[in-house]
């Protein structure tokens, strides 16, 4: 996956044209939008493990994977983006892929920022079209909303619950965890506004879950059932 992403980004930034394929035949793709502290990466990993045991439509079993920050980080490094802009991003374990690349591009000119941001947008969409992928981050639902074989999940939780989870996960104090959650939520809202000009309405998602009411395994099983209902898997 890393090589495919890098090649695509390299061609787009160089001005090349890449065939994106038919949206009607695209997918299947699942996007997960989440509030800070909901543990989307762990859910996506477990979800891909279960999805990889299932058939896609009438086809044979195919392996699923999820878009992670590491993939875009590696691509950014190979594209010779400023490594100092990536240094602190690499150590941040709870941020979405679009957050990573936008911050990494902060040292470039406005024109370069827009070109590479557009490329990342297209890369994520290409993965959605190619299918068998779970995309983490609010950008994914907006980018892949017109793909027929898609499922868009939103995971939220009460702020107090999320702060407690972050404190436990990273061994933060409650005060520090609260600051962390508030900062990340605000940055993600600004990011979506930068990508789409406004925050997405809830109707963009197929289903919303209250993370505090579900275990990870219960959420994974629920998403699997929804994927079955929508015909993404058999």
N, C-alpha and C positions, 0 to 999 in steps of 0.2 A: 504493500500500500504506500509506503514511504516513497518508493521510486516513482510510482504513478503520479503521486501528488506533486513531487518535485518537477517531473517532466512537464506536467500540465502547467504549473505556475511559470516555469521557465519559458515555455512556448508563448503563453499569454503575455508575459511581460516583454518578451522580445517582439511581440506583435503578430505572432502566429495565430492561425485559426484552428480551433479544435472542434470536431463534430460532437455535438452533445447528445444526439440521438432523439428518439421519439418520446415525448412526455407521456403519451398514452400507454406505451409499453414499458415505461420506466418503473424503477423500484424493484422490490419493496424497500421502503425506508421508514424508519421510526425516528421521530425527533422528540427530545426531552428538554423542555424548558423548566427551569427550577429556580427557586429562591436560594440564597446562600445558606449552607448548612444542611441541605436536604440529602446530601450523599449521592448525587446523580451518577458519579463515576462508578461507584461500587454497584449500583443498580444496573447500569448499562453493561458492565462486565458480566454480571450474573445473567442478565437478559440475553446477551449474545451467546453465552454457553448453552442456554436452553433453546434458543432459536436455531442454533446450529444442529440440533437434533431433529428438527422438523423439515418437512418438504416445503418448497416454495411453489405454490399452486400445484400443478401436476408434475413438476420437475423433480429431479432427485434432490436429496439433502445437500444444502450448500452452506458453507461456513459464513457466519456473520461476524462483523467486527464493528468497533465503534471509533469515531473520530476523537482522538485525544490531543491534548496540548502538545505532547511530545512530537507528533507527526508534523505539526505546523512549525514547531520550534526548529526541527531539523531542516525543514524546507527553507525557513528564514535564514538559517546559518549558511546553507548551501547557496542561497541567493545573495550572500554577502551583505546582509543587513548588519547594522552596528551591533557587535556582540555585547557591548556594555549595556545596550538597551534591553538585551535578553537576560542578563545575569540575574537580576532580582526576580524576573518573571519565572525563571526555571525553578526557583525555590518555592514558588507559590503553588500549593497543592489543591486549591479549591476554586480556581477560576476557570472560566470557559475559554474555548479555543479562540473565539472572536476577540475577547478581551486581550488575549495574549498577543495576537498579531497586530492589533491596533496600537497597543502600547509600544511594541517593538518598532513600529514604523514612525514613532513620534519624532525621530531625529531627521527624517527626510523632508524634502520640500512638499508643499501642499499638492503639487501636481503628481509627484511620485506616490504620495500617500493615497491619493484617489485612485491611481492606476493599480497599485498593488492591492488596495482594499477591494476594488472591483474584481481583481483576479481571485482573491480569496473567496469572495462571494460566489464566483463562477466555479471554483474548485469544489466548494461544499455542495453546490447544486449538482455538479457532475457526479460526485459520489452518490447523491440521492438518486440520480437517474440510473447510475450503474446498478444500484440496489444492494441488498443484503448488508445494510449498514444502519447503525444507530448513531444519530448525530446529537451531541449534547450542546445545549446553548440556545437561547431564544432566537438567535439568528436563523437557526435551522428551520423552524416552523414557517417563518415568513418566506424563506428562500425556496422551500419545497412544498408550499401549500397547494400548488396546482398539480402536483404529481398524483396520479390517480391511486396508485398502490402505496398509500402512505398513511401513517397514523401519528397524530400529534398529541403529545402528553404534556400536561403542566403539573408540576409538583410544588406545592406550597406547604407552609406550616406556620403556626403561631410564632411570633418573634421570640418569645421567651424560650420556647422549645428549641428553636434554631440556635440561639445563643448558648444554651446549655450543651447542645450537641457539639458545637464548635469548641467550646471550652474543654470538653472531654476528649475530643479528637486530637487537638493540638496541645493539650495541657496548658491552656490559657487561663488566666483569671477571668472571672465573669465580666469584670469591667472591660478588660482588653477584648474579650470575645464580642461584647456588645459593640464596641467601636469597630471591630473588624466586620461584623455583619452589616452595620449601618453603612460603612464605607463601600463594601462590595455591592450591596443592593443599589446604592446611588450610582456607582460606576457602571453597573450593568444597565440601568435605566438610561444613562447618558449614551452608552454604547449603542443601544437599540435606536435611540433618536438619531444618532449619527448615521446608522446604517439605513434606516427606513424613513427618517424625518418625523417619526412619531412613535409612541409606544403602541404595541399591538393590542387590539381589543381581545377580550377573552374568547370571542367566537372563532378565533383563528385555531383554537385547540379543540380536539375531539373530546377529551376528557381531562378533568382536573382532579387531582388527589390531594388529600390532607395527609402529609407524610407522618404526622404525629399519631395517626390512627392506623397505620399499616406498618408491619415489619418489612424489611427488604424483600424477603421471600414472598410475602403476600402481594407486594407491589409487582414483583416480577411475574407471578402467576396471573395476576389481574391483567397485566399488559399482554401476556401470552394469549389469554382468552379473547381480548379485544382484537388482537392480530388475527386470530382464527375467525372471529365474527366478520371482520372486514375482508377476509380472503387473502391476507398477506402470506399466510402459511397454511399448510394442511395438517 
